[in-house]
Amino acid sequence: MHESLCDLIQPDFSKRSTFQHRPTAGVIATVLCLAAAPVLAKNELSLGAKIDDRLVHTVQKNETLSDIAARFTGRVSNWRTIGRLNRIDNDRTIPVGTPVLIPVRLLPAKPATASIVSLVGDVQIQRKSDQSFKATAGGFIMEGDRLTTQRNSLASISLDDGTRITIRPDTSAVVRRLRITPHINKSTAQFFLERGRIESHVPVVPGKGRPDYEVVSPMAVSSVRGTAFRVGYDERRYFNETLSGTVAVGTGKGKGNAQRLVGKGFGTVVESGRINAPVSLLDAAALQDGYQSQDKLPVEFSLMHKDAAAFHVHISKDVTGAEIMQAAQAVAAKGAATARLGELPDGRYFVHYSAVSASGLEGMPGVASFQLNARPFPPLVLHRESRFQGNHPGEDVAVTMEWSLQDGISGYRLQIANDAGFQSPFFDRSIEGQTGRYAGKLPPGTYYWRVASISLSEGAPDQGPFGDAQLLQVLDGQAAPAIEQTDSEMRFRWRGGAGQKYVFQVSADPEFGTPTIDLTVESPMASLSGLAPGTYFARTRSLYSDGFIGAFSPPQKFVVPLHWRSVDGSTWRTEAGPIGPEFDR
């Protein structure tokens, strides 16, 4: 039984979505079914208008079914099939303007190409001819190509119908089929996933037909007709995660093919020939506040999800994620992780992120925009001394701060504050020219300093972000040792601290050119005996456990007097004390 033309194109007004984008088809159907006239008004049916799985063509002057069959299907012999469908017995007496339905199945598909929108790192393409070369943004792929991404590389690909495909890191996929049907722009694509992950966004575009798209692996196949989904394969398991629409996941072709429909927000794992029941994907991870404005590389994103075993993150120029710039995977500890991605120019970007469950299924995506302003880069800190100490207690101490010089930089901005957050820096000064050092004096205390680079942009100063805060401790000077003298020895004590050792020196020279005594002691004290009578100077310095060597204290002057001693070595004494040469006076 043949379908009538009226049956084929009469709109079903109970299904508004069917014709909501095709007002012309509705008008034509009404005219035909009312039999108002054998010839339709001009432009009521345009060349190539599409109704379901049939193409509608308006007959032109002197056009026959043979002409139409040859033009659209490439085979003159198809005129009979077209004639039967449209109940046209004599193809040479068709009135001009008659709508003719052409089955889409008769339209021959032609080889197509897909463009590489963006890529990161080393992406290799291998052609059927065994020619291998490095992929480039703006290039293309074709049927039969094998794409291989390395651990830190990926590629974003666009098909003619708007389908967007992301080849994730450490992936190998072969383009088994890549065709397009002329006149209706219907795409047919199949990717064979040898390993790794592919993310696909397959749109349904009104008037262009429903695309046929599959991702196949040795273990399973995912088929769609307009959706967004991810597929992964690791030789043991096959993963399917549906982000929108519905995906048919099967274990293969033929009688033994098992199949499940996986809807939006669900995923399934295929293993050991069995398709597991779909489970809910993890909802979008939480992105810790502070990501919105980034001023250094690598950029950082702190992510949280109580059920996450890992997180996937990638950065793109656009909100859809087509122009991918970087990608990373971060292993979670107790549901949290920090993903770090680098080498990005300054600008506005979008971060796309998702939580990965312990089963390996990647959850629903989240997206957020952020601004990167990392340039000009802050200079490298050269003088990393974090502590300074003066020679006298209570005095201001000379300190220095040094950093590297950079090409193209007109100056630097230095800040010093009492707090690491620099809420109220007491020193904030621009240092012009190629000077990478500042010297000054500070009273004892704990400080922080940081420096930023300044370049000229169109003649105006352009300051980059500050570098990390550097700790600066100014230690109070060490006091001179206190001295206690007995008949038999000299005892010295000074201020000390936990975990310190000390250098203790005694010299007859106030400049300590040649110390008479040079000791390293564990405690802040020392005892000396047997010093020859005379005038001496004593000083000390602290040795810290982290390697810092403090400044010497001021010298303490002391005198070792000449005392008379008996043959047994004891000091001659009177009630007034030890006696020496002055006793004769």
C-alpha positions, 0 to 999 in steps of 0.5 A: 500500500502506497502512502499518499503525498498528503499522508507524508507531509500533513503536519501533526499539530498535536506535536508542535515541535515537529514543525515549529521550525518549518512553517513552509512545510505546513503551508504546503501540506495544507494546500495539497490536502485541500487540493486547491491547485495542482501547482503551488505558489512560487517559493512555498517549497524551497529546494532542499526542504526536509520533512522527516526522512524525505527531501522535498524538491520543487519541480522546475521548468523542463525537469523530469524525474530522471533529472531529479534522480540523477541530480540528487541521488547520482543514479538515473535509475532511482527515478522509478522509486521516486515516482512510486513514492510520489505516485507519478507515472509519467515523469515528463508531464509533471507540472512546474512547482510540484513538490517531489519527495526524495527518500534520504536513503537514496542520497549518496554520502560523500567523504568529509573532513573535520577541522582541528579547532585547538590542540595542546601539546603533541598530537600525532595524525597517521594517515592510511598511507602510513604517513605520520605528522604532527597535528596543527590547529586549523588543520583537518582530519579525514576518514581513516586517520588515527589520532594519538595524544600524549599524556599532556596533550589533547585536541578539539575537533569540529565536524561540518554539522557542528559536532564537537569532539575532544580527544583527551590526553593519552588517547588513540582513536581511528576515524573509521567513518566520516561522511556527509550527505549533500543537500541535507548536510547529514553527517555520519561519523564513527570513531574507533577508540583504541584507548583513552577518552573521547568527549562528544557534543552532537547537536540536532540542527533543524533542517539538517537531519539527525546525525548518525554518530558512534564511538566504538571500542573492542568492548562496546559501542555508544550510538547517539542521534543528538546528545553530549556524552563521554566514552572511555576505554582502558582494555578492561572496561568501557565507560559511558557518561551521558551529559544530555539526551540519551545514548544507546550502549551496546556490546556489539553487532548482531544477535548477541548484542546486548544494549542499554539506554543511558539517559542524562545524568547517568553512566554505565561501565561495560566489563566482561561482556556485561553492561552494568546497570546505569548509575547516577553520575556524581554531581558537579564538584564544588570550586573553592572561592578565590579562583576568579582572579589569578595572578601567577602561573600555574593557575590553581583550582581547589576542588571538593566532592565528598565522593570523588576519587579524582577530578578532571579539569580543563581550560578553554577560551570559550564557555562551550569548551571547544577551544581547549588550552590546558587539561589536568587530572588531580587525585583526590585525598578525602574528597579534595584536590588542587589542580594546577595548569600552566603556560597560559597567556593573560586573558579571560578563560573558562575552567571546566571541571568534574569529579571522578568516582571510585568506579572511574565514571566522570561526573556532571561538569561544572564551568566557571570563568576566571581572569588571568593577569600574571604579566609582567612576571614578578622577578626572582628573589636572589637574596634569600637571607631571611634574618639579619642581626645587628652588632648592638642591642636595640639598634636598627639593623642594615638589611638588603633585598635583592631580585633578578633583573628582567628584559623589557622591565622599566622598574620595580615596586617594593613593599614591606609590611608587618603582616603577610597579607600586606594590609598596611605596608609601611614601605611602598616605593617604585624603584625605577631603572635596572636596579635589583637591590634595596638596602636600608635599616629596620628596627628589630622585628618580623617583616614581609617584603614583596616585589612586582615588575613594571613595564611600559604599555603604550607609554603608560606604566603597567604593573604586574602581580607581586611575587610571593611574600618573603619573610624577613626577621630582624634580630636584636643584637647580641649583648656582650658577654658578662664576666665573673672572675675568680682566683682560678678562672674567668667565667663568661655568660650571654643570652641564648636560645633553644637549639642554638650553638655559639662561637666564643672568642677571646683576643688581645686585639680589639679587632679580633685579627688573631683570636687567642681563644676560638671555641664552639660551645653548646651552651651560652657560657664558657670558662677560661683559666691559665690566661696570661696576665694582660688586657683582653676582649671577649665576644660571642655569636649564635649559630642557628640550627637552620644554618643562620649565623648571627652577628658578633656581639660588641667586644667585652673588655677584661683584664687578667691581673698578675698575681703572685703564686706559691710553689704549689700554684696557689695565689698569695692572698691577704684579707683584701684579696689576691696580691700582685706587684702592687703589694710592694707599693 
